[in-house]
Amino acid sequence: MNPFTGFVDPKGFLRVFDNSADEFSDLREGLYRANGSGAQTAPAFFRQSLTIVENALAGVPARSDPVTVLWVQNSRVNDWQERIRDPALRGALARGQAEGGLAQFADFPLYSTFGRIHQTAAETNALTQMWAWCLGDGESPLSAAIEELF
């Protein structure tokens, strides 16, 4: 129940951006394309200009001028993974991604926080190194998008 309207409005609790032109579909498609359209080659990110709508429950006022949002989604980045020179790490990542479950590097980089609430030092370091490359390497398209944004 929305305390301001007296009606059940589950989307009203979460809404911050206008979606009248189906901007959420644009976001989903943009993240998918950036990540290689299923190939999972590059970081999943999407730059979008959005209008903020009022959300009284969250204390967010409406804005008439749009804001720029650079969405970044954790996803597999094969362009980075294929550059790993350590054969033991490459093998461990491949096994974990194939086996899933509780194996080391299971579903890397999408670590489950349901079945395992902590990662090993190697798992944490691999995730950190992947994102360091995604954000800082000159060959990463996300790095170029960040440079352009700022």
LINJO-V383794 format. One record per backbone hydrogen bond with DSSP energy under -0.5 kcal/mol. CO is the residue of the C=O (numbers start at 0). NH is the residue of the N-H. If there is no record, write none. Layout:
CO_NH + CO_NH
This chain:
0_2 + 1_5 + 6_1 + 6_8 + 8_11 + 8_12 + 9_12 + 9_13 + 10_13 + 10_14 + 15_52 + 18_21 + 21_24 + 21_25 + 22_26 + 23_27 + 24_28 + 25_29 + 26_30 + 27_31 + 28_32 + 29_33 + 30_34 + 31_36 + 31_37 + 32_35 + 34_39 + 34_40 + 35_38 + 39_77 + 40_78 + 42_44 + 43_72 + 45_70 + 47_49 + 47_68 + 49_66 + 50_17 + 51_62 + 54_58 + 54_59 + 58_60 + 59_54 + 66_49 + 66_68 + 68_47 + 68_70 + 70_45 + 72_43 + 76_79 + 76_80 + 77_81 + 79_82 + 80_83 + 84_86 + 85_89 + 86_90 + 87_91 + 88_92 + 89_93 + 90_94 + 91_95 + 92_96 + 93_97 + 94_98 + 95_99 + 95_106 + 99_102 + 102_105 + 104_107 + 106_109 + 108_110 + 111_115 + 119_123 + 120_124 + 121_125 + 122_126 + 123_127 + 124_128 + 125_129 + 126_130 + 127_131 + 128_132 + 129_133 + 130_134 + 131_135 + 132_136 + 133_142 + 136_139 + 139_143 + 140_144 + 141_145 + 142_146 + 143_147 + 144_148 + 145_149
